[in-house]
Amino acid sequence: MISFDAYRAQWFGNIRADVLAGLVVALALIPEAIAFSIIAGVDPKVGLYASFSIAVLTAFVGGRPGMISAATAATAVLMVTLVKDHGLQYLLAATVLTGVIQIAMGLLKLGFVMRYVSKSVMTGFVNALAILIFMAQLPELDPRAVNWLTYVLVAASLGIIYLFPHVTKAIPSPLVTILILTALAMHFGWDVRTVGDMGELPDTLPVFLIPDVPLTLETLWIILPYSLAIAVVGLLESLMTQNLVDDLTDTKSDRNQECIGQGIANTATGFIGGMAGCAMIGQSMINVKSGGRGRLSAFTAGAVLLVLVVFLGDWVAQIPMPALVAIMIMVSIGTFSWSSIRNLTVHPRSSSIVMVATVVAVVWTHNLAIGVLVGVLLSGIFFAGKIAQLFKVSSTISKDGRVRTYIVEGQLFYGSVEDFMDAFDFREALDRVVIDVSRAHIWDISSVQALDMAVLKFRRDGAEVEIIGLNEASGTIVDRLATHDKPGAMAKLMAH
């Protein structure tokens, strides 16, 4: 549990930088929240209210200071069918249930699963997101939809973003970019797409409401599959982003608290007319690169977002999209791990394959969960293969040729049982067989069944079999699962 002093430091230890970074994030959140609302098939205000609510609430109850959470594409794509078939009210109910599921996952301390995500998967995840962030800007650069001035302004914005820090780092260069381009576009009346072209901004504050759905089991069965999928995908992206921000800031944060914080935010968001969301790697990168480190940055981003769209909507609508496109391109470039390309020829081939497969799966499906699952599965397969290669069985024979001792070394599990069985000569005429596992560890039911089979096959041919050297953990699983000393074991082998 975090101490009060540490929590206060997370709020007020970096005030100036957090506030300025939050301003930049708030401006960049607006077009994305509108775009994600369009993806989900709902009114823009649903995504904007969600981004305000989730950012502010996770600032208070989340486990990772400085990380930005809001409405996201990863969760929006999972809502399309529900909205289309049942409408907005069912989406709001699903959002509430999503939050409840995430709170339960946090209380069950399921955040530990992130320790099984390898560095290669993390690198692939980051690279894929960088590519997706860049691809998301392409519609704003389509020559059939924009004029030549758009390209000039994007180039000028990138110039300001990368050159202004050489003048001063007191003000984040993305914020300077937005202010300069907005002022110039309004003064000269340039014909470029603006935030206002993305959709109508809300003009009222959100109000508390209870989703208007029947409180029946039928409703639960309708929303549960969507809520479960959104909860899992949302936490996956949040925890991956949390790991990334941890690495960038050289700090540790509480994964289980982040699960609970995301759940509380989503639950509350469903009651003010917002859609479910999660951590945003793009906005989190903007925040960190702009100097945001504390909870105040996320709070500022959410609070300023609401003020901007509700009270200053006419001004916000004038922000040129080229400025925001340039900021997201900066995020894309800064997020991509360029060293990973060079390391493809240096790192082990299995690690490179996992990284590339994760990138391809995420970019191909636009689904972070599928990409990470592919990477984790490949990592597991390669790891099992490596461990299996470290396994071996040797043997010695007594001087009279009647007793053979098999010495098992390494990890006996589903990936090594075939080599284990191949090491035995069941046709050899022996009085006694000793299987020494003092230098081995027995892991799973596959290995216990293989041990059973070896013992029973030797006994079938009249040999006495003794297993020696079981460590405590191996002995426990063998005692619980093995059948070679139980009645009827031999009959089952003969029948097989």
C-alpha positions in Angstrom: 0.0 0.0 0.0 1.5 3.4 -1.0 2.2 5.8 1.8 0.4 9.2 2.0 3.7 11.0 1.5 4.5 9.0 -1.6 1.0 9.6 -3.0 1.2 13.3 -2.3 4.6 13.4 -4.1 3.0 11.7 -7.1 0.5 14.6 -7.2 2.6 17.6 -6.4 6.2 16.6 -7.1 6.3 17.9 -10.7 3.5 20.5 -10.8 4.7 22.8 -13.7 5.7 20.1 -16.1 2.7 17.9 -15.3 0.3 20.8 -16.0 1.9 21.7 -19.3 2.1 18.1 -20.4 -1.5 17.7 -19.5 -2.5 20.6 -21.7 -0.8 19.0 -24.7 -2.4 15.7 -24.0 -5.9 17.3 -23.7 -5.6 18.9 -27.1 -4.4 15.7 -28.7 -7.1 13.6 -27.0 -10.0 15.5 -28.7 -9.7 14.3 -32.3 -8.8 10.8 -31.2 -11.8 10.5 -28.8 -14.1 11.7 -31.6 -12.5 9.2 -34.0 -12.9 6.3 -31.6 -16.6 7.2 -31.1 -17.1 7.0 -34.8 -15.4 3.6 -34.8 -17.8 2.4 -32.1 -20.8 3.8 -33.9 -21.8 6.3 -31.2 -22.0 10.1 -30.9 -18.7 11.9 -30.4 -19.7 13.1 -27.0 -19.7 9.4 -25.8 -15.9 9.2 -26.5 -15.2 12.7 -25.2 -17.0 12.1 -21.9 -15.3 8.8 -21.5 -11.9 10.3 -22.1 -12.5 13.0 -19.5 -13.9 10.6 -16.9 -11.3 7.8 -17.3 -8.3 10.2 -17.4 -9.5 12.0 -14.2 -10.4 8.9 -12.2 -7.3 6.9 -13.1 -5.3 9.9 -11.9 -6.7 9.3 -8.4 -7.0 5.5 -8.2 -4.7 4.2 -10.9 -1.4 2.4 -10.2 0.8 4.2 -12.7 1.3 8.0 -12.3 1.9 9.8 -15.5 0.0 7.3 -17.7 -2.9 8.5 -19.7 -6.1 6.5 -20.0 -9.1 7.4 -22.1 -11.3 6.0 -24.9 -9.2 3.9 -27.2 -9.4 2.2 -30.6 -8.5 -1.2 -29.0 -11.7 -1.2 -27.0 -13.9 0.7 -29.5 -13.6 -2.0 -32.2 -15.0 -4.5 -29.7 -18.2 -2.4 -29.2 -19.3 -2.1 -32.9 -21.6 -5.1 -33.0 -23.2 -4.5 -29.6 -24.0 -0.9 -30.5 -25.3 -1.9 -33.9 -27.5 -4.7 -32.6 -28.7 -3.3 -29.3 -27.9 0.4 -29.1 -26.1 2.9 -26.9 -27.8 2.0 -23.6 -26.6 -1.6 -23.8 -23.1 -0.2 -24.5 -23.3 1.8 -21.3 -24.4 -1.2 -19.3 -21.5 -3.2 -20.8 -19.1 -0.4 -19.8 -20.3 -0.7 -16.2 -19.9 -4.5 -16.2 -16.4 -4.1 -17.8 -15.3 -2.0 -14.9 -16.7 -4.5 -12.4 -14.8 -7.4 -14.1 -11.6 -5.4 -14.1 -12.0 -4.5 -10.4 -12.4 -8.3 -9.7 -9.3 -9.0 -11.7 -7.3 -6.5 -9.7 -8.6 -7.9 -6.4 -7.6 -11.4 -7.5 -4.1 -9.9 -8.2 -4.1 -11.0 -11.9 -1.6 -8.3 -12.7 1.2 -10.9 -12.2 0.5 -12.3 -15.7 2.6 -9.5 -17.1 5.8 -11.2 -15.8 5.3 -13.9 -18.5 5.4 -11.4 -21.3 8.9 -11.5 -22.7 11.0 -8.5 -23.7 10.7 -9.6 -27.4 6.9 -9.4 -27.1 7.1 -6.0 -25.5 9.4 -4.7 -28.2 7.0 -6.1 -30.9 4.0 -4.6 -29.1 5.7 -1.2 -29.0 6.8 -1.3 -32.7 3.3 -2.4 -33.8 1.7 0.4 -31.9 4.1 2.9 -33.4 3.1 1.6 -36.9 -0.6 1.7 -36.1 -0.3 5.3 -34.7 1.4 6.3 -38.0 -1.2 4.4 -40.1 -4.0 6.2 -38.3 -2.7 9.5 -39.6 -2.7 8.4 -43.2 -6.4 9.4 -43.8 -5.4 12.9 -42.9 -2.7 12.8 -45.5 -4.7 11.3 -48.3 -4.1 13.5 -51.4 -7.7 12.9 -52.5 -9.1 14.4 -49.2 -6.6 17.2 -48.4 -4.8 19.9 -50.3 -1.1 20.7 -50.7 -1.1 23.1 -47.8 -1.8 20.2 -45.4 1.6 18.7 -46.2 3.3 22.1 -45.8 1.8 22.5 -42.4 2.6 19.0 -41.2 6.2 19.6 -42.2 6.3 22.9 -40.5 4.8 21.4 -37.4 7.4 18.7 -37.3 10.0 21.4 -37.7 8.7 23.2 -34.6 8.4 20.0 -32.6 12.0 19.0 -33.1 13.7 22.4 -33.3 11.9 24.4 -30.6 13.5 22.3 -27.7 16.9 23.8 -28.9 15.5 27.2 -28.0 13.9 26.3 -24.7 12.5 23.2 -23.0 10.4 25.3 -20.6 7.3 24.8 -22.7 6.6 21.5 -24.5 7.2 21.9 -28.2 3.9 20.1 -29.2 1.9 22.7 -27.2 3.8 25.5 -29.0 3.1 23.8 -32.3 -0.7 23.7 -31.7 -0.8 27.3 -30.5 1.3 28.7 -33.5 -0.5 26.8 -36.2 -4.0 27.5 -34.8 -3.2 31.2 -34.6 -1.8 31.3 -38.1 -4.7 29.2 -39.6 -7.3 31.5 -38.0 -5.5 34.7 -39.0 -4.9 33.7 -42.7 -8.1 31.6 -43.0 -6.2 28.6 -44.4 -8.3 25.9 -46.0 -7.3 22.8 -44.0 -9.2 20.3 -42.0 -9.8 21.2 -38.3 -10.9 19.4 -35.2 -14.4 20.8 -35.8 -14.5 18.8 -39.0 -14.1 15.5 -37.0 -17.6 15.8 -35.4 -19.8 18.0 -33.2 -18.4 18.8 -29.8 -20.7 18.5 -26.7 -21.9 21.8 -25.2 -23.1 20.5 -21.8 -21.4 18.8 -18.8 -22.0 15.1 -18.4 -24.8 14.1 -16.0 -25.3 10.9 -13.9 -27.6 8.4 -15.5 -28.4 4.7 -15.1 -28.3 2.7 -18.4 -31.8 2.2 -19.6 -31.8 -1.6 -20.0 -34.0 -4.3 -18.6 -32.4 -5.7 -15.3 -32.7 -9.3 -16.4 -30.5 -12.3 -17.0 -31.1 -11.9 -20.7 -29.5 -8.5 -20.6 -26.5 -10.0 -18.7 -26.0 -12.7 -21.3 -26.1 -10.1 -24.1 -23.5 -7.8 -22.6 -21.3 -10.3 -20.7 -19.3 -11.5 -23.8 -18.6 -7.9 -24.9 -17.7 -6.8 -21.3 -15.3 -9.7 -20.8 -13.5 -9.1 -24.1 -13.2 -5.3 -23.4 -12.0 -5.9 -19.9 -9.3 -8.3 -21.0 -8.1 -6.3 -24.0 -8.3 -3.1 -22.0 -6.2 -4.4 -19.1 -3.8 -6.0 -21.5 -3.1 -2.7 -23.3 -3.0 -0.9 -20.0 -0.5 -3.2 -18.3 1.7 -3.2 -21.4 1.6 0.6 -21.5 2.3 0.6 -17.8 5.4 -1.5 -18.3 6.6 0.8 -21.0 6.1 3.9 -18.9 7.9 2.2 -16.0 10.9 1.6 -18.3 10.9 5.1 -19.6 10.8 6.7 -16.2 12.9 4.1 -14.3 10.2 3.7 -11.7 8.0 0.8 -10.6 4.2 0.9 -10.2 1.4 -1.3 -8.9 -0.1 -3.5 -11.6 -3.0 -4.8 -9.5 -3.8 -1.3 -8.4 -3.9 -0.3 -12.1 -6.4 -3.1 -12.8 -8.6 -1.8 -10.0 -8.2 1.8 -11.1 -9.1 1.0 -14.7 -12.2 -0.9 -13.4 -13.3 2.0 -11.1 -12.9 4.5 -14.0 -14.9 2.3 -16.5 -17.6 1.6 -14.0 -18.1 5.3 -13.3 -17.9 6.2 -16.9 -20.8 4.0 -17.8 -23.0 6.1 -15.5 -22.2 9.4 -17.2 -22.8 8.3 -20.8 -19.2 7.3 -21.7 -17.8 4.2 -23.4 -15.2 1.9 -21.9 -11.5 2.7 -22.4 -8.0 1.9 -21.2 -4.5 3.2 -21.1 -3.3 5.0 -24.4 0.3 4.4 -25.4 0.3 7.3 -27.8 -1.0 9.9 -25.3 1.1 8.4 -22.5 4.2 8.9 -24.7 3.2 12.5 -25.5 2.8 13.0 -21.7 6.1 11.5 -20.8 8.0 13.2 -23.6 6.4 16.5 -22.6 7.7 16.1 -19.0 4.6 14.6 -17.4 5.5 12.2 -14.6 2.8 12.6 -11.9 -0.9 12.0 -11.4 -1.5 15.7 -11.9 -0.7 15.3 -15.6 -3.5 12.8 -16.2 -5.9 14.8 -14.1 -5.1 18.0 -16.0 -5.5 16.2 -19.3 -9.0 15.0 -18.4 -10.2 18.2 -16.7 -8.8 20.5 -19.5 -10.4 18.3 -22.1 -13.8 18.7 -20.6 -13.4 22.5 -20.2 -12.1 22.8 -23.8 -14.9 20.9 -25.5 -17.8 22.2 -23.4 -16.8 25.9 -22.7 -14.2 26.6 -25.4 -15.5 24.4 -28.2 -15.6 27.1 -30.8 -11.9 27.8 -30.3 -10.9 24.1 -30.1 -12.8 23.4 -33.3 -10.3 25.7 -35.1 -7.2 23.7 -34.3 -5.7 22.5 -37.6 -5.5 18.7 -37.9 -2.0 19.0 -39.5 -0.7 20.1 -36.1 -2.2 17.1 -34.3 -1.1 14.8 -37.2 2.5 16.0 -36.7 2.4 15.4 -33.0 1.2 11.8 -33.5 3.9 11.2 -36.1 6.4 12.4 -33.5 4.9 9.9 -31.1 5.1 7.2 -33.7 8.8 7.9 -34.4 9.7 8.2 -30.8 7.8 5.0 -29.8 9.3 2.7 -32.4 12.3 0.8 -31.1 14.8 1.5 -34.0 17.5 -0.5 -32.3 15.3 -3.6 -32.7 15.9 -3.5 -36.5 19.7 -3.6 -36.0 19.3 -6.3 -33.3 17.5 -8.7 -35.7 20.9 -10.0 -36.8 22.4 -9.9 -33.3 19.7 -11.3 -31.0 18.8 -15.0 -30.9 16.7 -16.0 -33.9 13.8 -17.1 -31.7 13.7 -13.7 -30.0 13.6 -12.0 -33.4 10.9 -14.3 -34.7 8.7 -13.5 -31.6 9.2 -9.8 -32.1 8.4 -9.8 -35.8 5.4 -12.1 -35.3 4.0 -9.8 -32.7 4.3 -6.8 -35.0 2.8 -8.6 -37.9 -0.1 -10.0 -35.9 -1.0 -6.7 -34.3 -0.7 -4.7 -37.6 -2.6 -7.3 -39.6 -5.5 -7.7 -37.2 -5.4 -4.2 -35.6 -6.0 -6.2 -32.4 -3.4 -5.8 -29.7 -4.7 -8.9 -27.7 -4.2 -11.2 -30.7 -0.7 -9.9 -31.4 0.4 -10.2 -27.8 -1.1 -13.7 -27.6 0.8 -14.8 -30.7 4.0 -13.4 -29.2 3.5 -15.0 -25.8 2.6 -18.4 -27.4 5.7 -18.4 -29.6 7.8 -17.4 -26.6 6.4 -20.3 -24.7 7.1 -22.7 -27.5 10.6 -21.6 -28.0 11.3 -21.6 -24.3 9.9 -25.1 -24.0 12.1 -26.2 -26.9 15.2 -24.8 -25.3 14.5 -26.4 -22.0 13.8 -29.7 -23.7 17.2 -29.6 -25.3 18.9 -29.4 -21.9 17.3 -32.7 -20.9 19.2 -36.0 -21.1 19.1 -39.6 -19.8 22.3 -41.7 -19.3 22.6 -45.2 -17.9 25.1 -47.6 -16.2 25.0 -51.4 -16.0 26.1 -53.5 -13.1 29.0 -55.9 -13.5 26.7 -58.9 -13.7 24.5 -57.2 -16.3 21.4 -57.7 -14.3 20.9 -54.1 -12.8 20.7 -51.0 -14.9 20.6 -47.5 -13.5 19.1 -44.7 -15.6 20.3 -41.2 -14.6 17.8 -38.5 -15.6 19.0 -34.9 -15.8 17.1 -31.7 -16.5 13.4 -30.8 -16.7 10.9 -33.5 -17.3 7.8 -32.0 -18.8 5.5 -32.4 -21.8 8.3 -31.2 -24.1 10.8 -33.7 -23.0 8.7 -36.9 -22.3 9.4 -38.3 -25.8 13.2 -38.1 -25.3 12.6 -39.6 -21.8 10.8 -42.7 -23.2 13.2 -43.1 -26.1 16.1 -43.4 -23.6 14.8 -46.7 -22.1 15.5 -50.1 -23.6 12.4 -52.1 -22.6 13.6 -55.2 -24.4 16.7 -55.6 -22.3 16.4 -58.6 -19.9 17.0 -57.1 -16.4 16.3 -58.2 -12.8 16.3 -54.6 -11.5 15.9 -51.1 -12.9 16.8 -48.0 -11.0 15.6 -44.6 -12.3 17.6 -41.8 -10.6 15.9 -38.5 -10.8 18.0 -36.7 -8.2 19.2 -34.3 -11.0 15.8 -33.8 -12.6 12.6 -32.1 -11.8 9.1 -33.5 -12.7 6.7 -30.7 -13.7 3.4 -31.9 -15.0 0.9 -34.7 -15.6 2.6 -35.6 -18.9 5.9 -36.3 -17.2 4.2 -38.3 -14.4 2.3 -40.4 -17.0 5.6 -41.0 -18.8 7.2 -42.1 -15.6 4.2 -44.4 -15.0 4.6 -45.9 -18.4 8.3 -46.6 -18.0 7.8 -48.3 -14.7 4.9 -50.4 -15.8 6.7 -51.5 -19.0 9.8 -52.7 -17.1 7.5 -54.5 -14.6 5.6 -56.2 -17.4 8.8 -57.9 -18.4 9.6 -59.0 -14.9 12.0 -56.3 -13.7 11.9 -54.8 -10.3 11.8 -51.0 -10.6 12.9 -48.4 -8.1 12.7 -44.6 -8.4 15.2 -42.7 -6.3 16.2 -39.0 -5.8 12.7 -37.4 -6.0 12.9 -33.8 -4.7 10.1 -32.6 -2.5 8.1 -30.9 -5.3 8.5 -33.8 -7.7 7.6 -36.3 -5.0 4.4 -34.4 -4.2 3.2 -34.4 -7.8 4.2 -38.1 -8.3 2.5 -39.2 -5.1 -0.7 -37.4 -6.1 -0.9 -38.3 -9.8 1.2 -41.5 -10.4 -0.7 -44.8 -10.9 2.1 -47.3 -11.2 1.7 -48.4 -7.5 -2.0 -48.3 -7.5 -4.2 -51.4 -8.0 -5.1 -52.3 -11.6 -2.2 -50.3 -13.1 -0.7 -53.3 -14.9 -4.1 -54.4 -16.2 -4.6 -51.0 -17.7 -1.2 -51.2 -19.4 -1.9 -54.7 -20.8 -5.3 -53.5 -22.1 -3.7 -50.5 -23.7 
